């Protein structure tokens, strides 16, 4: 079989396990994880046993994994959708296999990451505290950029814009409802003053660090020392809230590396819990790295969250994620029907090269239809990294933890804009309604509002353990800002070339679906 070989020794920190000859095959490890998931689902749900056996064999025999993984993983998700038992079996077995594989090398020896994080020996970590002198905002806000001008939406206008995006098809109606609720809820009821937000990968583009600081929250940032972390610190004189930064004793600068200093991060979070004994700890997993490092970062974040949950319990810990529509997940039937209707009524020119989203992206059967959002360009490491977060989310929620895990749309982040190909793609895809691309600040603030809503006391939500769900993955269809992929007539792969061509001529460089009061 053709395997993706990667020579990584003598790296330190969170590592893939070496193969029989000492080299690492990310493909071999990933296949073991997925195959264990399939076996577990077949055992948990007798009705899918034969399908599971056939799928497991197909995964094992696939020799071109990099280019053929998408349909296999979508088929696996369709088995997950059959029942809660199958979903939990998939999640538990997938996480268990990951923890039987991934290692942590501390410079002396390599041990299983799980055993390293469960050790009681913790390095000393100091906390640097930076107070923002400004008054906290008392209305949730979302900035948008229109023709080079920055406009700030709040109150009724913000609620109206959220509803407009839902009506356009870029997000679910629950997004508009949640945003409206937050615009009508006074700040003293927000989950801010009695919470500490620990953001793993806290300087990430869509992460909620800046929106949370603006409302006066206590925000603890886990990020490598460097430019992004110092930029956040430098903004504090014009911000509110409290910025908390870790610093290892004897280190030159604040910051901790997720991959290299994972045990120290656990130690610091537990110290913060002691320092703020009456506060709930919200652990947000937001780090993104390229290629195989994304899997390692996601495993590291999961290990941190798991150990902190074990030590502090569900009463003190909530989890937060930004889920990716570029995975396989439940597809509400109402959204599928809109996609199908758009395809039936497509213009004549769309019959050339474009493909039916409702037919080709659909796996499984109603009422738990699965959307295959995998994008081959992103690769199988991205698929594993983002899916393992969904696994932890449903397991934690089953065990009594409040979990915020909302889909975010495509966005014009700095890294995406720096790539001419990706920038052109983002500029062009909004030609295909109802696809929407958000500016980085717009997405960050909007996802921050949805996070606050999910944690709001007294509000019924699938984010709460007691929330109304027929399937564990209903958690991800609530408050889903998928960017229109669920209701678009065309598959993402089939519009790629046309989008890049349109983007080259700066087509649709703004944000689609804006209300007239803004887009004027």
N, C-alpha and C positions, 0 to 999 in steps of 0.2 A: 504494500500500500504506500501511496505517496503521502508523506507526513511533512508537516511544517517544522523543520528543525531549527532550534535556536540555541546557540552556545552562550551561556550566561555566567558560568563560573569565572572568576571567583566573586560574584556579587554577594552583598550582605542584605539583611533585612528579610522582607517577605518574598519568597521565591517559589517558582514552580518546582515540582520534584524532578530530579534527573531520571532519565531512562536507563535501561540496562547497560548502555555503553557510556553513560556519564553525560550525554547531551540531553537537552530538554525538547520534547515534542509537545507543543501546546495543543496540537490536534489530538494526540493520543490521550492526554489528560481530559480534554473537553469531551471526547467521545465516551470516556469512562463515566463521567458525570451524567451525561445525557442518557446513556444506556441504563445506568442505575435508576434514574427517574422513570424510564419506561417500564422496567421490571416492576418497580414499586407500584406504579399505577395499574398494571395488569393484575397484580396480587390484590390490590385494594378494591378494584372494581371488576368483578367477574365478567361483566358484559363487554369489556374491551380487551379481554385476555388474548384472544386470537390476533386482533389488530396490533396489540402491543408486541407480541412475539415477532410478527412480520416486520414491524417498524424497527425493532431492536436489531434484527438481522440486516435490514437495509442500512442502518447507521454503521454497523460494524463493517459492512462490505463496501461502503462508499469510499472510493479511492481519490476523489477530487473534492474533498470536504470544503475547501475554501470557496468553491463556486457553486456547490450543490447543497449547502447546508440549509438554505432558507425554507424550502418546501418540507424537508424532513422535520425541522423544528416546529413548523406550523402544524404538521400532522400530530406531533407530540402534544402541542397545545390543545388540539381538538380532543384528544383523550382526556386531558386535564379538565376540559370544560364539561365532561359528562356528569360529574358529581363532585360535591365537596370532598368526599373521601379521596377521590383521585387527585384533586388539587392539593390537598394536604400531604398525600403520599409523595407526590412529585416534589413539593417544597422541602419536606423533611429529608427525603433521600438525597436530593441534590445538594443540600447544605452539608449533610453528613459526609458525602463523598468528597466534597471540596475540603472539608477539615481533615479528612484522612490523607489528603494529597499535599496541601500547601505547607511549606516549611518557613521557619524563621532562623536566619543565621546571625548570631550576635558577634561574630568575629572569632569565636572559639569553637563553636559547634553548631550544627544545624539540627533543630528539633521541630516537631510538629508545631505549627503556629498556635493551635488551640492550647497546647500544654504550656507554651511560653506565656501566653496572655493570662492563663489561670494561676500562674505563680504569684506568691505573695510578696516577692522581692521586687520593689519598685524604685526606680531612680528618682532622685530629688528634682522637683520642678518648681520654679518660682512663677508667680503670677504678676505680670505687669498690668496695671490698671490705668486706663486713660478715660477720663470723664469728658463728655461733650458738654460744653457750657450753654448750648442753646436750649430753648424751650422745645419740648416734644410736640410734634404735630398732633392735633386732636381730631383730624379727619384723615381717613385713608386716602392716599393719592397715587395716581398713575401718570407718569410723564409720557407724552407722545411727541414725535417729531413730525412736523408737517411743513414741507417746502423749506427745510432748513431752520424752521422756528420751533422752539421747545414750548409745548403747552402742557399744563398740569391739569388733569381731570380729577375732580372730587365731587362728592355730594350727588345731586340728581343727574348731573351730566355724566359722571362716571358710571352710575347705574344704567343710564340710558345707553352708553357705549357698550357696556357688557351685554345688555340685551340685544343690541344691534349685531354684535358678533355672533351671539347664539342664533338669532334669526337668519343671519347670513349663512350659518352652517359651520363656522369655524370652531365652535365649542358647544358643549351641552348646555341645556337650559339651567342645569344646577349651578353652573358658573355664574350666570346672571343673578340667580337667586341669592347665592352666597355673597357676591359683591354688594348687592343691594342691602342685604342684612348687615354687612359691615359698615356701610355708609350710614345706617340708621342706628347703630349701636354706639353708645358713648364710650369714650376712651377708658373710663374707669372700669369697664366690664371686659376690656380686651385682655387676652392672656399675655400680659406684658410684665407688670410689676412683680408678680409672684412666679416668674419663670426665668430660667437661664437657658439661652439658646446656644448650644455647642455645635458649631458648624464645621464638620470635617470636610476639608477642601473649601474653606470658608471664603476664599477669594475667587471662586469660580464665577463665570460670567452670569449665570442665571441664579446664583445663590442669593439668599435674602438678607445678607449682612447690612447693606446700606438702608433698605426699607425698614428693617427692624431697629436699627440705631435711630432712625429719624423719629420713630414713635416712642423712644425712650427706653428701649429694651436693654437688658444685659446680654451682650453677645460675646461669646468665647470663640476665638478663631483658631482652628488648627490648619496651618499652612506652612510651607517651607519658608525659611528666611529669604527675604529678597524684595524685589521691586514692588510686587503687588501688595505684599503685607505692609510695607512702609507707606505705600500710597494710601492705604486705608487709614493708617495711623495719622498721616498728614492731614486728612480731611476732618479729623475730630474737632478742631476749633470751630468748624461751621456746622457741627452736628449735635445731636442730643445723645442720650443713652450712655452706656458704659461699655467700653471695649476692653476685653480681657485677653491677654496674650501670654502664651507659655514661654518660659526660658529655662533651659537646662542650666544647672549650676556650673559656672565656668565658661558658658558659651558666650560668644561675642555679640550675638543678636537674638532677638525673640523669634520664635517659630519652631515648629516640630515637623519632621518629615513622616508622612503616613507610612511609607514603606520601610524606612530605616529605624524609626524611633517609636514603633507601635506600642511597646510596653509602657514607655514614658507617657504616651497620650492617655492610656487607661489610668495611669497614676494621677495625672493632672485632672482628669474629669472627676475622679473620686475625691480629690482634694477640693475641687470646686463644690461638690455636693456637700462636703463638710463645712465649707466656708459660707454657703447659702442654705442652711438646713431646712428652711421653710419653703424653699423654691422647688418647683418641678423642673427637672432637667429634660430639655428637648434636644435629642441627638439627631442632627441633620446630616445625611450622607450626600455630599455634593461634588466630590472630587471627580475629575475627568482627566485621564491621561491617554496618550496615543497607544494603539496596538495592544500588545500583551500586558503592558503596564497597567492598562485600565482594569483588567481582571485582577491583578495583584492589589491594586488600590481598593477595588470593591470588596475583595476578600478581607483586606485589612480593616476597612470600615465596618464590615459585618462582624468581624471578630471583636472589635472594640465595643460595638453596640451590644453584642451578646453578653460579654463579660460584665459590662455596666448594668445591664438588665438583671443578671444573676445576683449582683451585689446589692443593688438598690431596690429592685422589685418594680412591678408595673404601676404601683401607686405613685412613684416618684419619677418615672421615666416615660416619655413619649418619643416616638420615632417619626422622622420626616424624610421624605424623598421627593425628587422631581423625576417622575416616571417618563419613559420615552415612548412615543407612539411607534418608534421603529423597532417594535417587538411584536410577538404574537400575543393577542389578548382578546377578551370578550368584545363583541361587536353588537351593540344594541340593535334590535331588529328594526326599530324606527329609522335609525341612521342608514342601515343597509338598504331599506326600501327607497330612501331618497337617492342614494347612489345609483340604484337600479333605474329609477325614473329618469335621472339625469342622462344615463347612458341611452335609454330609449329615445330621448329627445335631443340627442347630441346633434350638432351641425354636420353637414355632409362631409366637410373636410376632416372631421375627427375620425372618420372610418379608415383613414390612411395612417397606419403605424400606431395609433393609440389603442389601448386595450381596456376591456371591461373590468372595472374595479370590483363591482358587486359579484361577478362570477369568479374571477381569477384570484382575488384576495380572500375569498371566503372558504373557510374550512369548518368542518363540524356541521351540526344541525341545530335549528332553532329549538328551544329558546336560548341556547348557549352557543350561538354562532361565534366563530373565531376570526378575527381580522389578522391577516398575515402582513404585518408592517415591516418585516425585515427588509433591509436595503443591502443588496449584495456588496455595494461599494464600502459599507461600514465594516463588514467582515464578521466572522464568527466570534472573535474575542469580544467585540462590542455586544453581541447578542448574549453571551454568557454573563458578562459584567452587569448588564442592565436587568437580566432575568433573575439573577440571584438576589437582587434587591427586592423584587416582587415576592420571591419566596419568603424572605425574612419578614416582609410586611404582613403577609397573611398569617404566618405562624405566630408572630408577636400579637397580632390582633386577636387571634383565637385564644391566646393566653392572657387576655385582659388588658392589653396595651392600646392606648390611643395612637393611631397611625395616620399620618397625612401623607398621601402618595398620589399626587395629581399629575396628569400628563401636561407637558409643556410643548408648545409648537416650535417650529423652526424659527431661529432667531439670527439677527445680524450681529453676532458677537465679533469682538476684535479679531479673534483667530480665523473666523469664517471670512470676514471682510479682507483679511490679508492674503487670502487665496483667490486669485482672479477667477479660477474655475468655479469655486463654491459661491463666490460673490455673484457671478453671473447667473448661476443656478437659482439662488435665492431671489434675485431680481426678476427672473422670468416666470417662476412657478405661479405667481399670483394671477397670471393670465388665465389660469384654469380654476374657475370658481368651484367651491368656496375656499380655496387655499389662502391662508394668511401667513405672512412672515412678520414677526414683531421685532422692533428695535430692542437692543440688549436691556436698556433701562426699563422699557415698557414691560418686557417679560418678567424681569426681576421683581418689579413692584407688584405686578399682577399675581405672580406666584406667591409672593409674601402675603398678600391679602387673603388668598385662598388658604394658606397655612394658618393664619390667625383664625380664620373662620372655623377650620377643622378642630382647633383646640378650644374654641369658645364654649364656656359652660352654659348649660341650659338650652343648647341647640341640638336637635336631633340630626345625626349625620352618619352615613356609612363609615366615616373615619373612626367613630366610637365603637368599642367592642359590642355594645348593646344595639348598634345601629341596624337598620332594616336591610337585610341581604338575603337573596336566595342562593347565592354562590359566593365563595370567598373572594373571587376576583371582581365582584361588583364594587369592591373598594376602589378600583381603578376607573370604572366608568363614571363614577360620581365626580363632579368638578373637573371633568376632563376637557382641557383646552388642547385638543389634538391638532389644531391648525387647519381643519377641514378635510383631513384624509379620510375620515369615515363617510363623508357625504360627497366626495368628489366622484365624477363619473369614470375617471381613468386611474390606472395603476401608477404608482410613483415611478417605477422603472420605465414605463412607456412614455412618460412626459419629460424625461430627463434631457434628452438631446434638444427637444424643442424649447424647453425652459432655458437652457444655456444659450441657445441662439438668440432668443428674445432678450435675455438678460444682457447680452453683449451690446445691444442697442438701448440699454437702460430702460427697458420696459418695466413698468410697475415697481419702481424703486421705493415707493412709499409704503404705507400700511393699508391693506385692503379692508373694506367694511367699516370705515369711519363714518360717523354720523355727520350730517351737514354742518352742524354748529362747530365742528372741529376742522373738517376738511374744506375749509373756505378761507 
